[in-house]
Amino acid sequence: MRQFIHAFLLVLAAALPTAAHAQAPAAPTKKFEIKNDRTYLGGQEFKIWGIRGGNALMSPAVTERFVRNFDNMAAHGINGFIVTVMGTNTGWPEEWAARNGFEADGRLKPAFAQRLEWLIREADKRGMVVGVTIFTPRNVANMQGEESFKRALQETGRFLKDRGLRNVFVDIMHEYNHRRVVPDIFKEPGGPEKKARLHAWFKEANADVPAGVCPTIDRGTEPFFPGSDFNIIQKTMPIPAKGFTINVESHKRDNYDTDGVYDEKGLAENYSWFETYKKTPNAAIFLHAAFITGVTGRDGSAPHAEMGGYGKSAEDAGVRWYYEWVRDNVGRWEYPKHVPVKAKS
């Protein structure tokens, strides 16, 4: 009898959903919206100042490092963060070190989904918006064609919707028409129609999250396509005259083999871009730095979630100069607004 009961309990346990598949209902986050060429979070208009952390989901420890830095970001006025589910270019010493959050057939890996939700919810606690990038040029070649792309988009969209993760926007394909892209749907010719099809697949799963496609700079493809919710650009692409624009990848001015080190010209260029975006109400920018995105890097400790030093040398590597520029020129972030910092006497 005891053996029968034990066997029955084993069968019953096997039939029940695991904790990973039976998540409790979650409270929705604040909703990110774009209305009349302005951005809103939780119904409050705000200005985005962001950081691009492309490989922040690559491991539990790396995700934790970024989450632990969110308070410091907010204290310096940074209220936006970009993460890439598929991982992104990692530069030196290995360009293929990024971790892909999708199986080859497009299934969203549960461990990546859990880290993504944790990061998004921690950002929401600070009144921050998260940009979720789905595809990148290198890893799409390792997937199983258009059905896998559709599945990846729709699983991600449903996951965000079902878990109430609304403080987000989506970059469907980062660097559309990149020279490394193999699958036809991610390259020209016929870009507008292909982008619209990708966008429609995502919207079938989640109609509420704003989504667009980021073109590769100087590759004959544009941010505009039928149905796009906003413009996505990168690097030094000009801000379009119409619509709201997010530059999801400022022009990287440190190198992957000397990450976090800047010359005077590189810093001056960054400050000029920041001033442009500060005075442009229908545009936002996310800092891209090898110091933040790269894997291992020269000192072996990247991706760096921390701001580090001022970037004057390898011993002073970092992006502290960006944190302090935003704090001093925009203000610290206390949702729903930036609070000007008093000038030092």
Secondary structure in CASP SS format (residue, H / E / C, confidence):
PFRMAT SS
TARGET T0000
AUTHOR 0000-0000-0000
METHOD secondary structure of the structure
MODEL  1
M C 1.00
R H 1.00
Q H 1.00
F H 1.00
I H 1.00
H H 1.00
A H 1.00
F H 1.00
L H 1.00
L H 1.00
V H 1.00
L H 1.00
A H 1.00
A H 1.00
A H 1.00
L C 1.00
P C 1.00
T C 1.00
A C 1.00
A C 1.00
H C 1.00
A C 1.00
Q C 1.00
A C 1.00
P C 1.00
A C 1.00
A C 1.00
P C 1.00
T C 1.00
K C 1.00
K C 1.00
F E 1.00
E E 1.00
I E 1.00
K E 1.00
N C 1.00
D C 1.00
R E 1.00
T E 1.00
Y E 1.00
L E 1.00
G C 1.00
G C 1.00
Q E 1.00
E E 1.00
F E 1.00
K C 1.00
I C 1.00
W E 1.00
G E 1.00
I E 1.00
R E 1.00
G C 1.00
G C 1.00
N C 1.00
A C 1.00
L C 1.00
M C 1.00
S C 1.00
P H 1.00
A H 1.00
V H 1.00
T H 1.00
E H 1.00
R H 1.00
F H 1.00
V H 1.00
R H 1.00
N C 1.00
F H 1.00
D H 1.00
N H 1.00
M H 1.00
A H 1.00
A H 1.00
H C 1.00
G C 1.00
I C 1.00
N C 1.00
G E 1.00
F E 1.00
I E 1.00
V E 1.00
T E 1.00
V C 1.00
M C 1.00
G C 1.00
T C 1.00
N C 1.00
T C 1.00
G C 1.00
W C 1.00
P C 1.00
E C 1.00
E C 1.00
W C 1.00
A C 1.00
A C 1.00
R C 1.00
N C 1.00
G C 1.00
F E 1.00
E C 1.00
A C 1.00
D C 1.00
G C 1.00
R C 1.00
L E 1.00
K C 1.00
P H 1.00
A H 1.00
F H 1.00
A H 1.00
Q H 1.00
R H 1.00
L H 1.00
E H 1.00
W H 1.00
L H 1.00
I H 1.00
R H 1.00
E H 1.00
A H 1.00
D H 1.00
K H 1.00
R C 1.00
G C 1.00
M C 1.00
V E 1.00
V E 1.00
G E 1.00
V E 1.00
T E 1.00
I E 1.00
F E 1.00
T C 1.00
P C 1.00
R C 1.00
N H 1.00
V H 1.00
A H 1.00
N H 1.00
M C 1.00
Q C 1.00
G C 1.00
E H 1.00
E H 1.00
S H 1.00
F H 1.00
K H 1.00
R H 1.00
A H 1.00
L H 1.00
Q H 1.00
E H 1.00
T H 1.00
G H 1.00
R H 1.00
F H 1.00
L H 1.00
K H 1.00
D H 1.00
R C 1.00
G C 1.00
L C 1.00
R C 1.00
N C 1.00
V E 1.00
F E 1.00
V E 1.00
D E 1.00
I E 1.00
M E 1.00
H E 1.00
E E 1.00
Y E 1.00
N C 1.00
H C 1.00
R C 1.00
R C 1.00
V C 1.00
V C 1.00
P C 1.00
D H 1.00
I H 1.00
F H 1.00
K C 1.00
E C 1.00
P C 1.00
G C 1.00
G H 1.00
P H 1.00
E H 1.00
K H 1.00
K H 1.00
A H 1.00
R H 1.00
L H 1.00
H H 1.00
A H 1.00
W H 1.00
F H 1.00
K H 1.00
E H 1.00
A H 1.00
N C 1.00
A C 1.00
D C 1.00
V C 1.00
P C 1.00
A E 1.00
G E 1.00
V E 1.00
C E 1.00
P E 1.00
T C 1.00
I C 1.00
D C 1.00
R C 1.00
G C 1.00
T C 1.00
E C 1.00
P C 1.00
F C 1.00
F C 1.00
P C 1.00
G C 1.00
S C 1.00
D C 1.00
F C 1.00
N E 1.00
I E 1.00
I E 1.00
Q C 1.00
K C 1.00
T C 1.00
M C 1.00
P C 1.00
I C 1.00
P C 1.00
A C 1.00
K C 1.00
G C 1.00
F C 1.00
T E 1.00
I E 1.00
N E 1.00
V C 1.00
E C 1.00
S C 1.00
H C 1.00
K C 1.00
R C 1.00
D C 1.00
N C 1.00
Y H 1.00
D H 1.00
T H 1.00
D C 1.00
G C 1.00
V C 1.00
Y C 1.00
D C 1.00
E H 1.00
K H 1.00
G H 1.00
L H 1.00
A H 1.00
E H 1.00
N H 1.00
Y H 1.00
S H 1.00
W H 1.00
F H 1.00
E H 1.00
T H 1.00
Y H 1.00
K H 1.00
K C 1.00
T C 1.00
P C 1.00
N C 1.00
A E 1.00
A E 1.00
I E 1.00
F E 1.00
L E 1.00
H C 1.00
A C 1.00
A H 1.00
F H 1.00
I H 1.00
T H 1.00
G C 1.00
V C 1.00
T E 1.00
G C 1.00
R C 1.00
D C 1.00
G C 1.00
S C 1.00
A E 1.00
P C 1.00
H C 1.00
A C 1.00
E C 1.00
M C 1.00
G E 1.00
G C 1.00
Y C 1.00
G C 1.00
K C 1.00
S C 1.00
A H 1.00
E H 1.00
D H 1.00
A C 1.00
G E 1.00
V C 1.00
R H 1.00
W H 1.00
Y H 1.00
Y H 1.00
E H 1.00
W H 1.00
V H 1.00
R H 1.00
D H 1.00
N H 1.00
V C 1.00
G C 1.00
R E 1.00
W E 1.00
E E 1.00
Y C 1.00
P C 1.00
K E 1.00
H E 1.00
V E 1.00
P C 1.00
V C 1.00
K C 1.00
A C 1.00
K C 1.00
S C 1.00
END
